[in-house]
Amino acid sequence: MLRIFAATLVSLFLSAPLAAHEQFPSRPIRIIVPFTAGGPSDLVARLLAPKMTATLGQPVIIDNRPGAGGVTGVDVAAKAAPDGYTIVLGSAGGVAISPQLDRGTPYDPSRDLVPLTLGVLVPEPIVVSSATPFRTLQDLLAAARAQPGKINQGSTGSGSLPHLAGELLKNATGIEMTHVPYRGGAPLTTALVQNEVQVGLADLPILLPQIRSGTIRALAVGSPQRLPWLPDVPTMIELGYPSVDTNNWHGFVAPSRVPESILQRLHDALAGALKDPQISRQLHDQGAVPGGNSRAEFGQFIKAEMAKWGEVIRRGNIRAD
């Protein structure tokens, strides 16, 4: 009788985790957005949440945790229980760049996070103030070479992706520009319109209204193909600088140690929402390219991004604000 009782207990203990996994989800799922409500990444999460709710049968809620350029929210997710009920829409800055800057992060992306899928790619065009005489990238490069350091290049902050993208441009072309950091895309855009800085890079949705109004001029895009929003603007590949890849991105990651079956369930819900025609169209209208790739593909993408931006950081001795 004792042997039978012991065997029954062991069987119950072994089957309990499996049963829990099979019942996932049984309560609301939280998507942490590491930026303020109303921003580009918040929009992505809120577009996906209703579709995911319908797929998973449980509410999907958005939890905005802004701070430290996206690091605060990613840290909350990295330290969450590995049960699949907390995921985060991390950014290039929070996942691939900040961990390699001098201040570091309280988490290690390779150890504490696992990839789910790419949410969106956000192009970062190379733009100039329309008050400048630069009509082409060649015009800009010629002026920068003639007077090294005289042209100001604005960004959304020291150590931000637009800052590093500008460094990538300088490394590839051999020019010198003076970096001027601003605290976000709005003040950078204002500085470009007023010609406080002559050159800048930022997320396309931030710059697109001013590009269309003519107060900012796009010279090139660091994307593999021309962008449908800017069909007349050449790519850096066309212009002979294939290494200048300036795309920003936002992607979904989960705490490490989440069971495999739950990770796949979350991936399938996210990818299905991203590939929904209506959601895809809405994201496209905002100037973003929908993702939805596999977990393995997104993992390789993150590694490549860490290698690319890590080299830029080391080469330029880039320090964070």
C-alpha positions as CSV (number, residue, x, y, z in Angstrom):
1,M,0.0,0.0,0.0
2,L,2.8,2.4,0.9
3,R,4.5,1.7,-2.5
4,I,1.3,2.3,-4.3
5,F,0.7,5.6,-2.4
6,A,4.3,6.8,-3.1
7,A,4.0,6.0,-6.8
8,T,0.7,7.9,-7.0
9,L,2.3,11.0,-5.4
10,V,5.2,10.9,-7.8
11,S,2.8,10.6,-10.7
12,L,0.8,13.6,-9.5
13,F,3.9,15.7,-9.1
14,L,5.2,14.8,-12.5
15,S,1.9,15.4,-14.3
16,A,1.1,18.7,-12.5
17,P,3.5,20.9,-14.6
18,L,2.3,19.3,-17.8
19,A,-1.3,19.9,-16.9
20,A,-0.5,23.5,-16.0
21,H,1.2,24.0,-19.4
22,E,-1.7,22.4,-21.2
23,Q,-4.1,24.9,-19.5
24,F,-2.1,28.0,-20.5
25,P,-3.4,30.6,-20.5
26,S,-5.8,30.6,-17.6
27,R,-5.5,34.3,-16.6
28,P,-4.6,37.6,-18.3
29,I,-1.3,38.0,-20.1
30,R,0.7,41.2,-19.6
31,I,2.6,42.9,-22.4
32,I,5.1,45.4,-20.9
33,V,5.7,48.4,-23.2
34,P,8.9,50.1,-22.0
35,F,7.8,53.5,-23.3
36,T,5.0,55.9,-22.6
37,A,1.4,55.4,-23.8
38,G,0.8,56.8,-27.2
39,G,4.2,56.1,-28.6
40,P,5.1,53.9,-31.6
41,S,5.8,50.7,-29.6
42,D,2.6,51.3,-27.5
43,L,0.6,51.5,-30.7
44,V,2.0,48.2,-31.9
45,A,1.1,46.4,-28.6
46,R,-2.4,47.9,-28.5
47,L,-3.1,46.9,-32.1
48,L,-2.1,43.3,-31.4
49,A,-3.7,42.9,-28.0
50,P,-7.4,42.3,-29.1
51,K,-6.4,39.8,-31.8
52,M,-4.2,37.9,-29.2
53,T,-7.1,38.0,-26.7
54,A,-9.4,36.3,-29.3
55,T,-6.7,33.7,-30.1
56,L,-5.7,32.9,-26.6
57,G,-9.0,33.2,-24.8
58,Q,-7.7,35.4,-22.1
59,P,-7.4,39.2,-21.8
60,V,-4.1,40.6,-23.0
61,I,-3.3,43.9,-21.2
62,I,-0.7,46.6,-21.8
63,D,1.5,47.7,-19.0
64,N,3.6,50.9,-19.8
65,R,6.9,51.0,-17.9
66,P,8.9,53.8,-19.4
67,G,12.4,54.8,-18.3
68,A,16.1,54.6,-19.1
69,G,15.5,54.4,-22.9
70,G,13.5,51.2,-22.6
71,V,15.7,49.5,-20.0
72,T,13.3,49.8,-17.1
73,G,10.5,47.9,-18.8
74,V,12.7,45.2,-20.1
75,D,14.2,44.7,-16.6
76,V,10.7,44.2,-15.2
77,A,10.1,41.5,-17.7
78,A,13.5,39.8,-17.3
79,K,12.8,39.5,-13.5
80,A,9.1,38.3,-14.0
81,A,8.0,34.8,-13.2
82,P,8.9,32.5,-16.1
83,D,5.3,31.3,-16.6
84,G,4.4,33.1,-19.9
85,Y,2.1,35.6,-18.3
86,T,4.6,38.5,-18.7
87,I,6.3,39.4,-22.0
88,V,7.8,42.7,-23.2
89,L,8.0,44.5,-26.5
90,G,11.7,45.3,-26.3
91,S,13.5,47.7,-28.6
92,A,16.9,47.7,-30.3
93,G,18.0,50.1,-27.7
94,G,16.8,48.1,-24.7
95,V,17.8,44.6,-26.0
96,A,20.8,45.1,-28.3
97,I,22.4,48.4,-27.5
98,S,22.1,49.5,-23.9
99,P,23.6,46.2,-22.5
100,Q,26.8,47.1,-24.4
101,L,27.1,50.7,-23.3
102,D,29.3,51.9,-20.4
103,R,26.4,52.0,-17.9
104,G,25.2,48.5,-18.8
105,T,21.9,47.0,-17.8
106,P,20.6,45.1,-14.8
107,Y,19.9,42.1,-17.1
108,D,21.9,40.1,-19.6
109,P,19.7,39.6,-22.8
110,S,21.5,36.3,-23.7
111,R,20.9,34.9,-20.2
112,D,17.7,36.5,-18.9
113,L,15.5,36.8,-22.1
114,V,14.3,34.5,-24.9
115,P,13.1,35.7,-28.3
116,L,9.5,35.3,-29.4
117,T,9.2,37.3,-32.7
118,L,10.0,40.5,-34.3
119,G,7.2,43.0,-33.9
120,V,8.1,45.7,-36.4
121,L,11.0,47.1,-38.3
122,V,11.1,50.9,-38.3
123,P,13.2,52.6,-41.0
124,E,15.5,55.4,-40.0
125,P,16.1,57.7,-43.0
126,I,19.0,60.0,-43.3
127,V,17.5,63.5,-43.4
128,V,18.7,67.1,-43.6
129,S,17.1,70.4,-42.9
130,S,15.5,71.9,-46.0
131,A,17.4,75.1,-45.1
132,T,20.6,73.3,-46.2
133,P,21.7,73.1,-49.9
134,F,22.1,69.3,-49.7
135,R,19.9,67.6,-52.3
136,T,21.7,64.3,-52.4
137,L,23.8,62.2,-50.1
138,Q,26.8,63.0,-52.3
139,D,26.2,66.7,-51.6
140,L,26.3,66.1,-47.9
141,L,29.4,63.9,-48.1
142,A,31.2,66.5,-50.2
143,A,30.4,69.3,-47.8
144,A,31.4,67.2,-44.7
145,R,34.7,66.2,-46.3
146,A,35.5,69.8,-47.3
147,Q,34.9,71.1,-43.7
148,P,35.3,68.2,-41.2
149,G,33.2,68.6,-38.1
150,K,31.4,71.7,-39.2
151,I,28.1,69.9,-40.0
152,N,26.0,69.0,-36.9
153,Q,24.3,65.6,-36.7
154,G,21.4,65.4,-34.3
155,S,20.1,62.3,-32.5
156,T,17.6,61.3,-29.9
157,G,20.4,61.0,-27.2
158,S,23.9,59.8,-26.7
159,G,24.0,56.0,-27.1
160,S,20.6,55.9,-28.9
161,L,20.1,54.0,-32.1
162,P,20.0,57.2,-34.2
163,H,23.3,58.3,-32.6
164,L,24.9,54.9,-33.5
165,A,23.3,55.0,-37.0
166,G,25.0,58.4,-37.5
167,E,28.3,56.8,-36.4
168,L,27.8,53.9,-38.8
169,L,27.3,56.5,-41.6
170,K,30.5,58.3,-40.6
171,N,32.5,55.0,-40.4
172,A,31.3,53.9,-43.8
173,T,31.9,57.2,-45.6
174,G,34.9,58.5,-43.8
175,I,33.3,61.9,-42.9
176,E,33.3,63.8,-39.7
177,M,30.3,65.5,-38.2
178,T,29.6,67.0,-34.7
179,H,27.1,65.0,-32.7
180,V,24.3,66.9,-31.0
181,P,22.1,64.8,-28.7
182,Y,18.4,65.7,-28.0
183,R,16.0,64.1,-25.6
184,G,13.7,62.5,-28.0
185,G,12.4,62.6,-31.5
186,A,10.2,65.7,-31.2
187,P,13.0,68.1,-30.1
188,L,15.3,66.6,-32.8
189,T,12.7,67.2,-35.5
190,T,12.3,70.8,-34.3
191,A,16.0,71.3,-34.4
192,L,16.2,70.0,-38.0
193,V,13.3,72.2,-39.1
194,Q,15.1,75.2,-37.6
195,N,18.5,74.1,-39.0
196,E,20.1,73.9,-35.5
197,V,21.4,70.6,-36.8
198,Q,21.8,69.9,-40.5
199,V,21.6,66.1,-40.5
200,G,19.6,63.7,-38.4
201,L,18.3,60.2,-38.2
202,A,15.1,59.1,-36.4
203,D,12.2,56.7,-36.7
204,L,10.3,57.3,-40.0
205,P,6.9,57.8,-38.3
206,I,8.4,60.8,-36.4
207,L,10.0,62.4,-39.5
208,L,7.4,61.5,-42.2
209,P,5.0,64.5,-41.6
210,Q,7.9,67.0,-41.9
211,I,9.4,65.1,-45.0
212,R,6.0,65.3,-46.7
213,S,5.6,69.0,-45.8
214,G,9.0,69.8,-47.2
215,T,10.6,71.2,-44.1
216,I,12.9,68.1,-43.9
217,R,14.5,66.4,-46.9
218,A,15.3,62.7,-47.0
219,L,18.5,61.8,-48.8
220,A,18.8,58.1,-48.3
221,V,17.3,55.1,-46.4
222,G,19.4,52.4,-44.7
223,S,17.0,49.6,-45.6
224,P,17.5,46.8,-48.1
225,Q,14.9,48.1,-50.5
226,R,13.4,51.5,-51.2
227,L,10.5,52.4,-48.9
228,P,6.9,52.6,-50.2
229,W,6.5,55.8,-48.1
230,L,9.6,57.4,-49.8
231,P,9.8,55.7,-53.3
232,D,12.1,58.3,-54.8
233,V,14.7,58.1,-52.0
234,P,17.6,55.8,-52.8
235,T,18.9,53.1,-50.4
236,M,22.4,53.2,-49.0
237,I,23.0,50.0,-50.9
238,E,22.2,51.7,-54.2
239,L,24.6,54.6,-53.2
240,G,27.5,52.2,-52.6
241,Y,27.3,51.9,-48.8
242,P,25.7,48.5,-48.0
243,S,27.0,48.4,-44.4
244,V,24.9,51.4,-43.4
245,D,21.8,49.5,-42.1
246,T,19.9,52.0,-40.0
247,N,16.6,50.2,-39.2
248,N,15.2,50.5,-35.7
249,W,13.0,47.6,-34.4
250,H,10.7,46.5,-31.7
251,G,10.4,42.8,-30.8
252,F,8.8,40.5,-28.3
253,V,10.9,38.7,-25.7
254,A,10.0,36.7,-22.6
255,P,11.8,35.8,-19.4
256,S,14.2,32.9,-19.7
257,R,13.1,29.5,-18.5
258,V,9.5,29.8,-19.8
259,P,8.4,26.3,-20.8
260,E,8.9,25.5,-24.5
261,S,5.2,24.8,-25.1
262,I,4.2,28.2,-23.7
263,L,6.8,30.0,-25.7
264,Q,5.4,28.5,-28.9
265,R,1.9,29.3,-28.0
266,L,2.8,33.0,-27.4
267,H,4.8,33.1,-30.6
268,D,1.9,31.7,-32.6
269,A,-0.5,34.2,-31.2
270,L,1.9,37.1,-31.8
271,A,2.8,36.1,-35.3
272,G,-0.8,35.4,-36.2
273,A,-1.8,38.9,-35.1
274,L,1.1,40.6,-36.9
275,K,0.1,38.8,-40.1
276,D,-3.5,39.7,-39.9
277,P,-4.2,41.8,-43.0
278,Q,-6.0,44.7,-41.1
279,I,-3.3,44.9,-38.4
280,S,-0.6,44.7,-41.0
281,R,-2.2,47.6,-43.0
282,Q,-2.5,49.7,-39.9
283,L,1.1,49.2,-39.0
284,H,2.2,50.0,-42.5
285,D,0.1,53.2,-42.4
286,Q,2.2,54.3,-39.4
287,G,5.5,53.8,-41.3
288,A,6.4,50.4,-39.8
289,V,7.2,47.0,-41.5
290,P,5.3,44.2,-39.7
291,G,7.4,41.2,-38.4
292,G,6.2,37.8,-37.3
293,N,9.2,35.7,-38.0
294,S,10.1,32.5,-36.1
295,R,11.7,32.4,-32.7
296,A,15.0,31.1,-34.1
297,E,15.1,33.7,-36.8
298,F,14.4,36.5,-34.3
299,G,17.1,35.1,-32.0
300,Q,19.7,35.2,-34.9
301,F,18.5,38.7,-35.7
302,I,19.2,39.9,-32.2
303,K,22.7,38.4,-32.2
304,A,23.5,40.1,-35.5
305,E,22.2,43.4,-34.1
306,M,24.3,43.1,-30.9
307,A,27.4,42.4,-33.0
308,K,26.7,45.3,-35.4
309,W,26.0,48.0,-32.8
310,G,28.6,46.6,-30.4
311,E,31.3,47.2,-33.0
312,V,30.1,50.8,-33.5
313,I,30.1,51.4,-29.7
314,R,33.6,50.1,-29.3
315,R,35.0,51.8,-32.4
316,G,33.6,55.2,-31.4
317,N,34.0,54.8,-27.6
318,I,30.3,55.7,-27.3
319,R,29.0,56.5,-23.9
320,A,25.5,56.8,-22.7
321,D,23.8,60.0,-21.5
